[in-house]
Amino acid sequence: MARTLSLLGATGSIGASTLDLIRRNPSDWQVDTLTANCSAKELAMLAREFGAKTAVVGDEACLSELRDALAGSGIEAAGGAQALCDAAARPVDMTVAAIVGCAGLAPTMSAVQRGGTIALANKEALVSAGDVMTSAVARHGATLLPTDSEHNAIFQCLAGSNIEDVARITLTASGGPLRTWSKEQIEAATPAQAVAHPNWSMGAKISVDSATMMNKGLEYIEAHHLFPVGLDRLKIVVHPQSVIHSMVEYRDRSTLAQLGPSDMRVPIASCLAWPARMETPLEPLDLAKIGELTFFAPDEDRFPATRIAREAIEAGGAAPATLNAANEVAVEAFLAGHIGFTRITALVEDTLQRYNAPAPSALEEVLAIDGEARQYAREALACYA
């Protein structure tokens, strides 16, 4: 029997990879709901192709266009923030949470509160609302399947093992497109250079995060919530080939690593088929052709983002949510040409120093912190332009 699925963020890179796998296995899946921020025509086209019951745009201003594009299809159209949450709460076998940024927080929580199985590709859900989200998962009996390549790799390496036996978890980082650049070159990096990732095909925001290494800092915080081994047992290593996606070392000093192509269809397939496996259209890994795998310690002098993220999760409270909010503001400003590349992490650190709030205990408090931190970050932008 086909399993039902809702895909939150259907028109992004994770959404495209997910739908590619479903397209190749049409008898295994029945798409219930597809969402996008806007992209009404593309969303309507996908909803028609996959026979979705509902299509939702987060931007309510795009709803009229979506309805026109779905006219005569019988597919229900909806729009707005509440419509996204309603879509996430639909009773399906799996919800893929792939909305980028803090906009995905409330829909992901709606899926959690339904007690469903969630393939989690939204970093911010655990970075900004880690304790709130994990408490809700436990309370509602939901299942989180990590879809980030690194966290999915850890998830696979932990299969059948006890978390108490883990001595160390190592997240691997490609180092991004600027890894070998000097401080002076990094200072002058353009948006086009920052998004030109050597290994992965990703959206602009996450590509910039990879270039600053903030992506790895966010993943460090996410790993802390997904795999509670203690911050002292979480490490980051730069691995330019992006073949080993993460490693788990056990107390007997045996280390398990998950290897695979630099393609998000691998971790997505792991989630879609869990606890089984499924075919992907990718070429087998050819280690002889790759030739060698290299590793380096992160350079937190040139790329301070991992240090900033580590200090934020050590501080706890509202700091991780503040970090994420400020980073989103800073990356947006960089992509728009308003600030230089190194000002991204400078703005984040400045916001963390200026803004302090009590630890959130509910999603509404997380969203309030997010809004206030963004305001602080925007006010500081004038000093970094």
Backbone torsions as a table, in degrees:
resi	resn	phi	psi	omega
1	MET	NA	136.4	179.9
2	ALA	-65.7	141.6	177.3
3	ARG	-91.2	146.9	-178.7
4	THR	-92.9	147.9	-173.4
5	LEU	-146.7	138.0	169.2
6	SER	-113.4	134.4	-178.0
7	LEU	-117.3	109.6	179.7
8	LEU	-93.0	107.7	-175.3
9	GLY	102.0	51.3	-171.3
10	ALA	-72.4	-24.2	-173.8
11	THR	-97.8	0.8	176.1
12	GLY	-85.5	-176.9	-176.5
13	SER	-66.5	-40.2	177.0
14	ILE	-66.2	-42.0	177.7
15	GLY	-59.6	-44.2	-179.5
16	ALA	-62.9	-41.3	179.2
17	SER	-67.1	-39.3	178.2
18	THR	-63.1	-47.3	-178.0
19	LEU	-67.7	-30.2	175.5
20	ASP	-61.8	-42.6	179.0
21	LEU	-68.1	-40.1	178.8
22	ILE	-66.4	-39.1	178.0
23	ARG	-59.5	-33.2	-179.6
24	ARG	-82.8	-12.9	-179.5
25	ASN	-133.0	59.1	-170.8
26	PRO	-64.2	-27.1	-177.9
27	SER	-78.5	-13.5	-176.8
28	ASP	-89.2	-17.8	-171.0
29	TRP	-134.1	141.9	170.5
30	GLN	-119.6	111.4	-178.5
31	VAL	-76.2	122.4	-179.5
32	ASP	-91.4	-50.8	-172.4
33	THR	-140.4	138.5	173.3
34	LEU	-125.1	139.8	177.9
35	THR	-130.7	158.8	173.5
36	ALA	-151.7	165.2	175.5
37	ASN	-69.8	-49.6	173.3
38	CYS	-143.5	-102.7	176.0
39	SER	38.7	50.7	-170.0
40	ALA	-61.3	-42.8	-177.8
41	LYS	-66.8	-43.0	178.2
42	GLU	-64.7	-42.5	179.1
43	LEU	-61.8	-44.0	179.1
44	ALA	-62.8	-40.9	178.7
45	MET	-61.3	-44.3	179.0
46	LEU	-67.0	-40.7	179.4
47	ALA	-61.6	-39.8	177.2
48	ARG	-66.8	-45.1	-177.5
49	GLU	-60.3	-42.6	-174.1
50	PHE	-96.8	4.1	176.5
51	GLY	64.0	38.2	-179.9
52	ALA	-66.4	152.9	175.7
53	LYS	-83.1	-32.8	-174.4
54	THR	-139.7	142.9	172.6
55	ALA	-128.6	134.9	-173.4
56	VAL	-132.2	133.6	172.0
57	VAL	-107.9	134.3	178.9
58	GLY	-69.2	-34.1	177.8
59	ASP	-86.2	107.8	-174.9
60	GLU	-62.9	-21.7	178.1
61	ALA	-65.9	-18.1	-179.2
62	CYS	-93.2	-1.3	-174.0
63	LEU	-64.8	-40.7	-179.3
64	SER	-60.8	-42.8	178.5
65	GLU	-64.5	-39.0	178.4
66	LEU	-64.0	-44.1	179.3
67	ARG	-61.6	-41.2	178.5
68	ASP	-63.1	-41.0	-177.7
69	ALA	-71.0	-22.3	-179.8
70	LEU	-100.6	3.9	-176.0
71	ALA	-54.5	129.9	178.0
72	GLY	82.7	-2.4	-176.9
73	SER	-87.3	-21.7	-175.0
74	GLY	82.1	0.8	179.2
75	ILE	-85.7	128.6	-179.6
76	GLU	-72.7	136.9	177.6
77	ALA	-113.9	141.2	178.2
78	ALA	-147.0	162.7	-178.8
79	GLY	-150.7	155.5	177.9
80	GLY	107.8	166.9	-176.4
81	ALA	-62.4	-41.9	-179.4
82	GLN	-67.6	-35.3	178.2
83	ALA	-63.3	-35.7	176.2
84	LEU	-64.0	-43.3	179.0
85	CYS	-65.0	-39.9	177.8
86	ASP	-63.5	-38.9	178.4
87	ALA	-63.9	-41.1	-179.2
88	ALA	-67.5	-25.1	-177.5
89	ALA	-87.8	-0.6	-178.4
90	ARG	-64.4	143.2	-175.0
91	PRO	-77.9	87.6	179.9
92	VAL	-120.9	167.6	-180.0
93	ASP	-71.3	-33.4	179.6
94	MET	-148.1	138.3	172.8
95	THR	-113.8	122.4	175.1
96	VAL	-94.2	113.6	-176.4
97	ALA	-96.7	96.6	-173.7
98	ALA	-125.8	21.0	175.0
99	ILE	-74.3	128.1	-175.9
100	VAL	-78.7	138.6	172.5
101	GLY	83.8	-171.8	-176.8
102	CYS	-67.2	-15.8	176.6
103	ALA	-61.8	-20.9	-179.7
104	GLY	-88.0	-4.6	-175.4
105	LEU	-62.5	-56.2	-176.1
106	ALA	-64.1	-44.6	176.4
107	PRO	-60.5	-40.6	178.8
108	THR	-62.9	-41.1	177.5
109	MET	-63.1	-36.3	177.5
110	SER	-62.1	-41.0	177.5
111	ALA	-65.7	-39.6	178.4
112	VAL	-63.6	-45.0	-177.1
113	GLN	-66.1	-22.5	174.6
114	ARG	-75.6	-16.0	179.3
115	GLY	80.8	26.0	-175.8
116	GLY	-90.5	-173.2	174.4
117	THR	-98.1	123.7	-174.8
118	ILE	-120.8	121.6	169.7
119	ALA	-85.0	106.6	-167.8
120	LEU	-94.5	109.8	175.3
121	ALA	-111.6	0.7	-179.4
122	ASN	-93.8	101.1	-177.7
123	LYS	-58.3	-39.1	-171.4
124	GLU	-62.4	-25.0	179.4
125	ALA	-57.6	-39.6	-179.3
126	LEU	-97.1	-25.9	177.9
127	VAL	-70.5	-50.4	-176.2
128	SER	-83.2	-33.0	-173.0
129	ALA	-127.9	37.7	-172.7
130	GLY	-53.7	-58.0	-177.6
131	ASP	-66.7	-38.8	178.3
132	VAL	-63.4	-44.2	-177.1
133	MET	-69.5	-46.2	-177.8
134	THR	-66.9	-33.8	175.5
135	SER	-64.5	-40.7	178.9
136	ALA	-66.8	-37.7	177.4
137	VAL	-59.8	-46.7	179.7
138	ALA	-65.9	-40.9	-176.3
139	ARG	-67.4	-37.5	-174.6
140	HIS	-101.1	0.2	177.9
141	GLY	68.4	29.7	178.9
142	ALA	-78.7	162.9	176.7
143	THR	-119.8	122.7	176.3
144	LEU	-101.0	124.5	174.1
145	LEU	-111.0	111.8	-176.2
146	PRO	-69.4	130.9	-175.8
147	THR	-105.9	-19.9	171.3
148	ASP	-53.3	141.6	-176.3
149	SER	-58.8	-39.1	-177.9
150	GLU	-69.4	-46.7	-177.9
151	HIS	-72.3	-32.5	174.4
152	ASN	-66.1	-37.1	176.6
153	ALA	-61.8	-44.7	177.7
154	ILE	-62.0	-44.5	178.9
155	PHE	-55.8	-43.3	179.5
156	GLN	-68.6	-39.1	-179.0
157	CYS	-70.1	-21.4	179.5
158	LEU	-89.1	-9.1	-174.9
159	ALA	-54.5	125.0	177.5
160	GLY	80.0	3.7	-178.2
161	SER	-114.0	163.1	177.4
162	ASN	-93.7	134.4	179.7
163	ILE	-61.1	-25.9	179.7
164	GLU	-67.3	-20.6	-179.0
165	ASP	-87.2	-2.0	-176.5
166	VAL	-81.2	127.3	176.8
167	ALA	-94.7	-32.2	-178.0
168	ARG	-163.0	142.0	171.6
169	ILE	-115.9	128.6	-178.8
170	THR	-117.0	118.8	174.0
171	LEU	-87.7	131.0	177.5
172	THR	-94.9	147.6	179.5
173	ALA	-130.6	137.0	178.0
174	SER	-67.8	-27.7	-173.8
175	GLY	93.2	-12.8	175.9
176	GLY	74.5	-179.4	-174.7
177	PRO	-72.9	-14.6	-175.9
178	LEU	-106.3	12.3	-170.7
179	ARG	-54.7	-38.3	-175.0
180	THR	-97.7	6.5	-176.1
181	TRP	-79.0	152.6	174.6
182	SER	-76.8	166.7	177.5
183	LYS	-56.9	-40.3	-178.5
184	GLU	-66.5	-40.4	178.2
185	GLN	-67.0	-41.9	179.9
186	ILE	-61.5	-40.5	179.6
187	GLU	-56.8	-34.5	-175.3
188	ALA	-98.3	7.7	-176.6
189	ALA	-60.6	138.0	179.3
190	THR	-96.2	162.7	174.9
191	PRO	-55.3	-40.7	179.9
192	ALA	-61.7	-39.8	178.7
193	GLN	-70.8	-37.6	-177.0
194	ALA	-70.0	-30.0	-177.7
195	VAL	-89.9	-3.8	-176.8
196	ALA	-84.6	70.2	-177.3
197	HIS	-67.1	135.3	-176.2
198	PRO	-73.6	-21.0	-172.9
199	ASN	-119.9	-36.1	-170.2
200	TRP	-113.1	147.7	172.5
201	SER	-100.9	109.9	-173.3
202	MET	-138.7	169.9	175.2
203	GLY	-69.5	168.3	-174.2
204	ALA	-62.4	-44.5	-175.5
205	LYS	-63.2	-49.1	-177.8
206	ILE	-69.6	-27.6	176.7
207	SER	-68.0	-40.8	176.0
208	VAL	-65.4	-40.8	177.0
209	ASP	-59.1	-36.4	177.7
210	SER	-68.3	-38.6	179.8
211	ALA	-65.9	-37.4	178.1
212	THR	-81.9	-14.3	-171.7
213	MET	76.6	5.3	176.2
214	MET	-64.5	-31.8	177.7
215	ASN	-54.8	-41.7	-179.7
216	LYS	-72.4	-33.1	175.3
217	GLY	-64.2	-42.7	177.0
218	LEU	-63.4	-39.7	179.5
219	GLU	-67.4	-32.2	175.9
220	TYR	-61.4	-45.1	178.0
221	ILE	-65.4	-43.0	179.2
222	GLU	-61.0	-43.5	179.9
223	ALA	-62.8	-35.9	178.2
224	HIS	-57.8	-38.2	-179.3
225	HIS	-82.6	-35.2	-178.6
226	LEU	-75.6	-37.0	-173.6
227	PHE	-129.0	84.6	-170.8
228	PRO	-75.0	74.6	178.3
229	VAL	-101.4	-5.4	-176.9
230	GLY	102.0	141.7	-176.9
231	LEU	-61.1	-30.7	-178.2
232	ASP	-69.9	-13.2	179.5
233	ARG	-104.4	8.5	175.9
234	LEU	-105.2	127.0	-178.3
235	LYS	-130.2	162.0	176.0
236	ILE	-126.7	136.1	174.7
237	VAL	-133.6	140.1	177.4
238	VAL	-83.9	126.7	-177.3
239	HIS	-134.7	90.6	-168.5
240	PRO	-59.0	-27.8	-176.4
241	GLN	-75.5	-17.8	-179.0
242	SER	53.0	43.2	176.5
243	VAL	-99.4	-46.0	171.9
244	ILE	-86.6	122.8	-172.8
245	HIS	-95.5	-19.9	168.7
246	SER	178.2	166.7	-176.7
247	MET	-137.9	150.3	174.7
248	VAL	-126.1	120.7	175.9
249	GLU	-101.1	132.8	179.9
250	TYR	-99.3	168.4	-172.9
251	ARG	-67.6	-15.9	174.1
252	ASP	-84.4	4.8	179.3
253	ARG	73.2	16.5	168.9
254	SER	-83.7	133.2	-179.7
255	THR	-117.2	127.6	175.3
256	LEU	-104.7	135.2	179.1
257	ALA	-126.4	144.6	174.2
258	GLN	-104.0	123.5	-178.6
259	LEU	-114.0	149.8	177.4
260	GLY	178.8	172.7	177.8
261	PRO	-63.6	157.9	176.8
262	SER	-82.9	71.0	-176.4
263	ASP	-145.6	125.1	-175.7
264	MET	-66.6	-11.6	177.2
265	ARG	-66.9	-21.4	178.2
266	VAL	-68.8	-56.3	178.4
267	PRO	-66.9	-32.1	178.0
268	ILE	-65.3	-42.3	177.6
269	ALA	-61.7	-37.5	177.8
270	SER	-59.6	-40.9	179.7
271	CYS	-72.9	-44.8	-177.5
272	LEU	-60.5	-39.2	-175.2
273	ALA	-91.2	-12.5	-174.2
274	TRP	-50.5	134.4	7.6
275	PRO	-91.6	13.8	177.7
276	ALA	-97.3	-160.9	178.2
277	ARG	-130.3	160.6	177.4
278	MET	-140.9	158.3	177.8
279	GLU	-69.8	146.8	168.0
280	THR	-125.7	161.3	-177.1
281	PRO	-85.8	17.9	-172.6
282	LEU	-89.2	154.0	177.3
283	GLU	-71.6	148.0	176.5
284	PRO	-61.3	151.3	178.5
285	LEU	-70.5	125.4	-178.4
286	ASP	-112.5	91.2	-176.1
287	LEU	-65.9	-33.3	178.7
288	ALA	-64.4	-37.8	178.3
289	LYS	-69.9	-38.8	177.9
290	ILE	-63.8	-40.2	171.4
291	GLY	89.1	-54.3	-179.1
292	GLU	-153.7	152.8	175.8
293	LEU	-119.0	130.5	-177.0
294	THR	-122.6	157.0	-175.2
295	PHE	-142.2	143.1	179.8
296	PHE	-141.9	150.8	172.5
297	ALA	-71.6	145.7	176.6
298	PRO	-60.3	141.6	176.4
299	ASP	-98.4	95.4	-175.9
300	GLU	-82.6	0.6	171.4
301	ASP	-79.5	-50.1	178.2
302	ARG	-78.3	-32.0	-176.9
303	PHE	-128.8	83.6	-172.8
304	PRO	-78.0	-1.3	-172.9
305	ALA	-59.7	-38.6	-178.9
306	THR	-66.9	-36.3	175.9
307	ARG	-64.4	-45.4	-178.8
308	ILE	-61.2	-43.0	179.8
309	ALA	-66.9	-40.8	178.7
310	ARG	-62.2	-42.8	178.8
311	GLU	-66.4	-32.8	179.4
312	ALA	-67.2	-43.5	-178.8
313	ILE	-74.3	-29.4	174.5
314	GLU	-67.1	-37.7	177.4
315	ALA	-69.6	-34.8	177.8
316	GLY	69.2	-153.2	-180.0
317	GLY	59.2	-129.5	-178.4
318	ALA	-88.8	-4.3	-173.4
319	ALA	-58.9	-46.4	179.9
320	PRO	-61.2	-40.4	177.7
321	ALA	-65.2	-38.1	177.4
322	THR	-64.7	-44.3	177.3
323	LEU	-55.2	-50.0	-177.2
324	ASN	-63.8	-44.6	-178.9
325	ALA	-62.6	-46.4	-179.4
326	ALA	-64.6	-37.5	179.4
327	ASN	-65.4	-40.8	178.4
328	GLU	-62.3	-41.5	178.0
329	VAL	-63.9	-44.3	-176.5
330	ALA	-66.8	-43.4	179.6
331	VAL	-64.8	-40.9	177.3
332	GLU	-60.2	-42.6	179.5
333	ALA	-65.9	-39.4	178.4
334	PHE	-64.6	-47.1	-179.5
335	LEU	-63.1	-28.2	178.6
336	ALA	-84.5	-2.8	178.2
337	GLY	83.0	15.7	-176.2
338	HIS	-87.5	-26.2	178.6
339	ILE	-136.1	160.3	176.7
340	GLY	-78.5	168.1	-174.2
341	PHE	-60.3	-47.9	-176.3
342	THR	-71.5	-13.4	177.2
343	ARG	-73.8	-15.0	179.6
344	ILE	-60.7	-57.2	-178.6
345	THR	-70.5	-30.6	177.2
346	ALA	-62.9	-41.9	179.2
347	LEU	-66.5	-39.1	178.6
348	VAL	-62.5	-46.7	-178.2
349	GLU	-65.8	-38.4	178.6
350	ASP	-63.8	-41.6	179.3
351	THR	-64.3	-40.3	178.3
352	LEU	-62.9	-35.2	-179.8
353	GLN	-75.0	-31.3	-175.0
354	ARG	-89.1	-28.8	-172.7
355	TYR	-112.9	131.2	179.3
356	ASN	-139.5	136.2	-179.2
357	ALA	-144.7	157.7	177.1
358	PRO	-63.8	156.4	178.5
359	ALA	-61.6	134.0	-179.9
360	PRO	-75.2	146.1	177.4
361	SER	-119.7	-2.3	179.8
362	ALA	-148.9	160.0	-177.2
363	LEU	-59.1	-38.4	-179.6
364	GLU	-60.1	-37.0	178.9
365	GLU	-70.9	-36.7	175.9
366	VAL	-61.0	-46.6	-179.2
367	LEU	-65.1	-34.5	177.2
368	ALA	-66.6	-43.5	177.1
369	ILE	-61.1	-43.7	179.5
370	ASP	-57.9	-46.4	-179.4
371	GLY	-64.2	-43.8	-179.0
372	GLU	-67.7	-40.7	179.6
373	ALA	-64.7	-38.0	176.6
374	ARG	-61.8	-39.9	179.3
375	GLN	-63.4	-43.9	177.0
376	TYR	-60.6	-43.0	-179.1
377	ALA	-64.5	-41.9	179.6
378	ARG	-65.8	-37.0	177.7
379	GLU	-65.7	-32.6	-180.0
380	ALA	-78.1	-16.9	-178.4
381	LEU	-56.3	-34.5	-178.8
382	ALA	-59.5	-29.9	-179.1
383	CYS	-80.3	-14.9	-175.4
384	TYR	-110.4	-1.2	-178.5
385	ALA	-71.5	NA	NA
